[in-house]
Amino acid sequence: MFNPLVDDFSLLSDNEVEEKLFDLKRKYWQTRNPSVQEQISVIMNMYSEEMHVRRAKAMQQTNDDPEKGLDNLINIS
């Protein structure tokens, strides 16, 4: 989904995405205007989806890299 008011996600770090999501949640509850709440909700969903995708990529990379797996933590001899 494209929204001209939303920054390009590739330019943001994980922390910045989380901070923006937190800020949007705060603003959502501050306003009483249903139209504004709906717009904020759409943008919050975009940021949440981006965080979900980033976490899924990180998990996939962890699972693909045998050096970072749990198998090397336990050494049975």
N, C-alpha and C positions, 0 to 999 in steps of 0.2 A: 504494500500500500504506500502511496506517495502523499506526502503532506508538505507544502512549501514552508511551513513553520517549523519543521523538524530538521535538525542538522543531519548531515550525512553520518551514519553510524560508524563508518570505517574510520572517521577522524576522531572518534571518542574512545577513551580507554574504558575498561570494565567499570572502574570506580566512577567515572564521569556519567556513564549510563545509569548506574545505580543511584547516583546523586540526583540526576534529572528525574528519575522515576519517583524518588522520595519527595522531591519538590513538587512534582505534579500531583501526587496524592494529597499533599498538604493544601495545595491550591484548590483541588477538587472539593475538599470539605469546607473550605473557606467561603466558597461562592454558593449562593442560593438559586442562581439562575440555571434552570434545567438545560437550556441550550448550551451554555458554556460547560456545564458538567458533562454533557454528551461529547462535546469536542475534546475535552480533557481526557475523557475515558478512552476515546479512540487513540489518542496519542499515547496514553499509558499502555494500552494494549500493544502498540507498536514497540515501545521500549521493552515491555515484558517479553515479547516474542524475540526481540534481539538478544536479551539476556539468556533466554532459553536456548537459542541457537548457539550462542557462544559457549554455554556450559556443556551442551551436547558435543560440540567440537572438541572441547578440552577432555571430556570423558573418552571420546573416541581415540584421541591421541594417546591418552594414558593407557587404554586397552591395547592399542597397536604397538606400543613401545614395551618390549619385555623387560627392559632394565628398570622400569618404573612400576612394574607389577608387584603383586603381593607374593609371588612365588619365590622371590629372592630373599624375603624377610625371614623365612623359616628354613634353617639348614639342618636336615636330619642326616646324621652320619652313623 
